[in-house]
């Protein structure tokens, strides 16, 4: 089945144009929010790391970085709250069939996410207001709940998505949901791997995005013949976070792929482009092909038989081209970021052997690091595309099809137009505020 046919087959529930618009609106707003949420998870963590270094060393540069980063986190937190609220409304307005039938199953996760969100907001306010009003140690401790609550908030949200991939905690009797067990729904088999995968991805995105800003500043310093310690530390802290998470994410990614192969074999077949069920399946990536490698990597047997798309009914095939390309983009960028992380680790090891070496800040490396933020964000969006499009045509895997959940009322496409305009204005305003904050000179001598 072609991608267009899958997207436009609304089963009579909504017009093809409205069905497509509903999916596009959800994809756009989710993609916008997930990047903000990722930075919101990681930025408080690197802020506390900088403040901890300030407490340990008495270095005012670390303290200034912590001040700036948490102010930026406050701005992004406010914008993320708006985009998250829009998503919650969209769940009801775009997908009422889904919410009406299954909201009672996963609603507890959203309630806990709301509680974590309020804790995060309260302590972020205390942290921002507490500069120079609390003792340094107490002020540092007020930032700890911000990090913990942010991680919990993300984890609670991802339990809903993992439930959509592995539904548990209820029974269907004559089409009615009974015997609801919210804990079983939250702690479904997909929760551990998806939660760890998301948290590491969020920390990576934040680390590389923030580091990319300072990489640009360091390139400007190099052209001007300056050596700004403020920018070097501003780069080193977040890039180190991304570099530490990169190899861990490769391991967790392998875990995730194996989980999908065992529990959503049709999604795995689409990800890897396995058209036919066969033994000794080659590993294909872009134009490259390694005989028997996929069977060996997945089952540790070069002759293992893997199920292909031809073993599933055509009406449950996801858009294979979209899933495969997005998966390959995620893998390619992940490997590139892992290579940058490896160079960063080697360069610092070399610098310890030869103090004064400029190896960590070579021009080519800074140029690559300047692109790493955008690359990491693209990789995260590609990963979400793989997860969500790969589950199609199901909104709840194997239980409810997406066309059964969409709002049947006409005019959904007009909501998409409004959202595009509003989010464009919101993005421009957010970037403008952050740029103004970035242009202000630090209050310490770097």
N, C-alpha and C positions, 0 to 999 in steps of 0.2 A: 504494500500500500504506500502511495506517495505521501510525502510530508504535507502537501496541500490538501490531499483528500482526508488525512487524519485530522487536520486542523479545522476543516470546514464541515465534517460530518457531525452535525449537532444532534442527530437523532430526533429532530422535531422539537427539541426543548427550547431552542432559541434560533434566531436567524443565523446563517453562516457568518455574516459580518459582525453581529454582536458577539457570537461565540469566540471568534478570533480576537475581537477587541478586548473581551474580558481576559483572555489569556495573555495578550500583549500588555494590558495594564498591570496585571499581577506580576508579570515578569519584570517590567520596567521598575515598578515601585519596590519590588523585592531586591532587585539588583542595586538600586540606589541605596536602600536601607542597609543592605548587608555590608557594603563598604564602610558606611558611617559606623555601623555597629562594631565592625572589626577594629577600626581605629579607637572607638570608645572602649573596647576591651583592653587593647594593648597600651594606649597612651598613659593611663594611670599607672600601669606597671613600670614603664620606663621612667615616669616621673618620680615614683618612689625610689627607684634605683639611683637616680641622680641625687635625690635628697639624702639617701643613705650614704652615698659617697661624700656629700657635703658634710654630714655629721661626723663621718670618720676622719676626713682630712681637713676640715675647716676651709675648704676651697670655695670661694664665693661664686665661681663660674658654675659649679654644679648646682648651687642654690638658684642661680638666675635661670638656668635651663629648666629646673623643676617648676619655677614660677610660670614661665612662659608655656611650658607644655600643659600644665593643668588648666591655664586660662584657655588654651586652644581646645582642651578636652571639654571644658564647660560649654564653649560655643557649639562644638560638634554634638555634645550630649543633648543640648536643646533642640538642634535640628533633627537629631536622631529620634528624639521623643515625638516630634511632629510626624516624621515619616513612619515611625512605628505605629502611631495612632491611626494614620491613614490605612496601613495594612490591616489593622484590626477591624476597621469599618468595612474594608473590601472583602474580608472573609464572609461577612453577612450579606453585603449588597451584591457581590458578584457570584458567590457560591452558597446560596441559602439552602440548597438541597443537602450539601455537605454538613453545614452547621446544624441544621434542624435535626438531622438523623444521628450525627455522631458527636455533636458538641458536648453532650454529657459524658462521653468517654474520655476525651482529652482536655476538658475544661479545667480540671485541677491544675494541669501544667501551666496554663495561662494565668491562673490565679496566683500561683507561686512565683511566676515570672513578674507579675505586677508587684508583689511584695518585695522581691529582690530589687526591682526598679526603684521603688520608693526609698529603700535603704541606701541604695547607691546615690540617689539625688540628695538625700539629707546629708550624708557624710561628705559628698562633694562640696555642698554649700559650706559646711563647717571647715573643710580643708581650705577652700578659697578664701573665706573670711578670716581664717585663723592665722594667716601669715602675720608675723610680728605681734600677734595678740596671745598666742599660746607659746609655751616653752617648745624649743626645737624638737625634743623627743615626743612630747604629747602631740604636736602638730604632725609629725611623721606617722604616729599611730592612727590618727584620724583618717589617713589615706588608705590604711590597710583594708577597712570595710568597703571602700570604693572598688578596689581590685577584686575582692572576694565576691561582692554582690554582682559585679559585672560578669564574672565568670559563671556564677550561678544563674543569672538571668539568661545568658546565652545557652546554658545547658538545659534549662527548663523549656526554652523555645524549641531547641533541636529535638527534644523528646517527642514533640508533636510531629515534626517531619519524619523522624525515625518510625513513629507509629504508622504514618501514612505508607511507609515502605514495608513495615512488618506489623500489621494490625493485630493487637492482642487486647485482652481485658474486657471482652463482651461476647455475647452470643446473639445470633440472629434467629428468631423464631417467627416464622411466617412473615418475614420481611421487617420485623420489629426488633429493636435493640433491647436486650435483656441482660440480666446478671452482670452489670457493669462493675468492673474492678479498676479504678483509676490508677492504682499503683502498678498493676500488671500492664496497663496501657503505657504508662510512663517508662517503665523499666522493661521494655520489649527487647528482643534480641539485637536490634539495630542500634539501640541507644548508646552503648559503650563506644563502639567504633565511630559512629557519627559525631558524638560529643567530643571525643578526643581529636578527631580529624578537624572539626570546626574550630576548636580552641587554638590548636596549633596553627591552622591557616590564618586565623584572626591575628595572632601574635606576629606571624610572618608578615602579613600585609601591613600591619601598623609599623613594624620595625623597618621594613624596606621603604614604605612611603615617607616616613619621617626622615630617614637617612638620605633619601633622594633629594630632599630640600637642602640639606646641608652639603651634599655632594656638589650641587650646583653652586652653592656659596663658596666651597673650597676651590672649584674651578675658576671662579671669578677672582678669588684671592691669588691663585697661582698666576693668572694673567696680569694682575696688578703688582706682583712681586711681594705680596704680603703672606704672613704665616699667622693666621688668626686661631688662637687656641680655643676660643669659644666655639668656632665652627668645627674644629677637629673633634672636640669632645661631643658636640651636638650630633656629629656623624657617628662617632664610635659607639656610643651607648645603644641607639636603636638598631644600628647595623649588626652589632654583636647579638642582639636579641633575635633578629631575623636569621643570622648565620647559625645560631645554636638550634633554632627550630627547624631549619631546612633539612638536615639529615634525619631528625626525628620524624618529620612529616613524610619522608620517603618510606620509612618503616611502617608508619601508620597507614600510608596509602596502599602499601602492599597488603596489609591486613584488610583494608576496606575492599580492595578488589577481590580478594579471596572470599570475603563475606558475600559480596554480590554474586560471585560465581556459584556459590552454594545455595543462596536464597532467592536470587532473582536472575536465573540463568539467561533469560531472554535479554535482559539489560546488558549482561556481560557479553553476550553474543553481538549485540549492537555496538558496544564499546570497542570490542576487538575486531569487528568486521568479519565475524565467523558466519559465513553464509550457509555452509552445509555441515551437517554432523559427520565427523570423520575422526580417524585416529591419526596421531602425529601431526597436530595442527601447527602450522608455522606461525611465527611472530611477525606481524606486519605493522610497520610504522612508516607512514607517508609512502615513499617509493622503495623502502627497504623491506626485505623479507629474509627471515632466518628459518630454515627448515626445522620442523619439530620443536621449535623453541618455546612456543606458547604452552604446549602440553607439558613440556619439561618444567617450565617455570611454575605452572599452576599445580600440577599433580606430581611433580618430581619423577615423571615417567615420560620419556620422549615419545612413546607410542600410545599414550593415554587418549581415550576418545572424549571429545568435547562436543556438546550439543550446539548445533547451528540454528540459525533463524528458520531454516526449513522444517524444523521439528516442532514449530509452534504454529497455531492458526494465524492466518494472515491478518485477521481483524484485531489481534493483540500485539502486532509488531509496533515498536516505537519508530520514530523517524530516524532510521539508521544513520544516514549521512550526518545529521546534526549531532547525534550522540557521539559518533566516532570522531568527528573533527574536533568537537569541544574537548573530548577526552585526550586527544593527541596534543591539543594546545596546552592543556593543563600539564601533561607530562613533560612536554618540551620546555616550557617555562620553568617548571620545577627543577629539571636537570640543570638548566642554565643558572638558576639561583643557587643550586647546590654547588656548582663549580665556583661561583663567586665566593660563597661561604668558605670553600676549601682554600681558595687563594688567600682570603682574609686570615684564616687560621695559620696558614704557612707563613704569611708575611709577618705576623706578630711573633711567631716562633723565631723567625730569622732575625727580627729586630731585637729580641732578647739576647741573641748570640752576638749581634753587632749593633750596639746602641747607636742611635743617630741615623740609622738607615731610613730612607724615605719610601722603602718598598711598599708599606701598606697604602700609600697615597699616590701611586703612580697615576699619570694622567688618564691612561686607557681604562684603569680600574675605576676612577672617579666618574668617567663618562658612562661606563656600564652601570655603576651604582646609581647614577642620576636617572637611569631608565628602569631601575629595579622596582621602584614604587609602582609605576604604571603596570609593569609586567606582572607583579605579584597580584595586583587588583584584577587584571585580566584573567590570571590563572584561577583566582577564586570564583569569578563569574563563570568561567568555563567549567569549573567543577560543579557549581550549582546547576548549570545547564545539563551536564551529564546526569546528575542525580534526578532532576525534575523531569526533563524530557525523556530520559531513559525509562521512567516509570509509566509513561503514557502507553495506552489510553486510560490508565487508571488514576483517579485522584486518591483512592485508597486501594492499595495493590491487591488485585484479585477480588475485590469486594464491591467497589463502586466506580463506575466509569466517569470520566470528567464531564461528559455531556449530560449526565444525570444530575450533576451538582450545580450547573450554571443557572443563573437567574433567567427565567423564560421571558421576562418582560422586555419590550423593545427599547432601544435607545442607549444600550450599554456603550456603544462606540463614542457617544458624546462625552461620557465620563473620561474616556481615554484622552480625548482632545484637551479637556480641562486639566487633567493631571499633567500632561506634557507641558502645558504653559506654566502652571503653578510651580512645578518642579524645576523648570528652567530658571525661573525667577529666583527660586530658593537657592539653587546651586550657584548662580551668579553672585547673590548676596553673601552666601557663606564664603566663597572663595575671596571675595572682595574684603571681607572682615579679616580673614586669616592673613591675607597679603599685607594689609595695613599693620596687623600685629607683628608680622615678620620684618617689616621695614624699620620698625623702631630699633634704635641702637641699644644693645645691652647696657644695663646700668652698672656693669663692672668692667674693669680693665681686663681684656682678654690677652 
